[in-house]
Amino acid sequence: MSKVCQITGKRPQSGNNVSHANNKTKRRFYPNLFKKRFYLPEEDRWITLKVSSTALKTINKNGLAATLKKAKEKGTLSL
């Protein structure tokens, strides 16, 4: 499964490991993802989303329905 947040669209970024001798080798920075179940009272069902820690904070602040609506408008959500 891909390492992409379904709410924010965060993806792995690339960069360099830099040694003490200033040698550079490629590496990847992965987003902090969690596989989490949420309850949708409007549809009376559970959904499982792969979300980043930032998306969890957004869901706690704005609510699940509002966050899902915004993600659908943005085009990052695929349910």
N, C-alpha and C positions, 0 to 999 in steps of 0.2 A: 504494500500500500504506500502511496506517495506521502511524503513528509510536508504536507501543505495544510494550513489551517482553513477550515471550511467557512469560517466567519470573516476573518480579516484577509485571507489570501496570502498570509506570510509563507515564504518558501525558503529553502536553504540558500545561503549566500556563500560566495567563494572569496577566499583571501589567501594570505600566505602565512606559513609558520616561518618565523625569522629567528635563526640561531644566534648565539653569542658572536659567532664569526660572520654574521650578516648573510648567511646562506638562506635562500628562500625556496621553500617547497610549497606546493599547493595544498590547501585544506578547505574544509567546508564548515560553515557555521550553521547549525541546525536550529530551527525554532523550538521553543519549549512546548511540546504538544502533549495533550492528554486525550484519551478516548473516554468520553463522558456521556452518560445517559441523562436526558432531560425529559420532563413531563410537559406535554402540551395540553392544558385543560380545555382549550377551544376545540381541539380535535379528539380529546379523550384518549390519547395514546402517548407512548414513549418513543423518543427518537434518540439515536446514537450519533454523536458528532465528534469529529476530531478537531479539537480547538486548542489554541495557544493560551498561555496564562493571561495574556492581555485580553483575549476574547472572553475569558471567564470573568474578568473584572468588569468588562463592558456588559455582559449578561446580568451580573449582579446589580449593576448600577441602573441600567435602562429596562431590564426585563427581557425575557426570552422572545416574546412575540415581536416586540419592537426591533430587537436586534436581528431576528430572522428576516423581517420585512426589509430592513435596510440592506442586509447582505444579498437578498434576492434582487433588489434594485441595482446594487453594485455589480452583480453578476458572479460573485464568488461562491454562492451557495448552490449545491446540486443535491436536491432531495428526491 
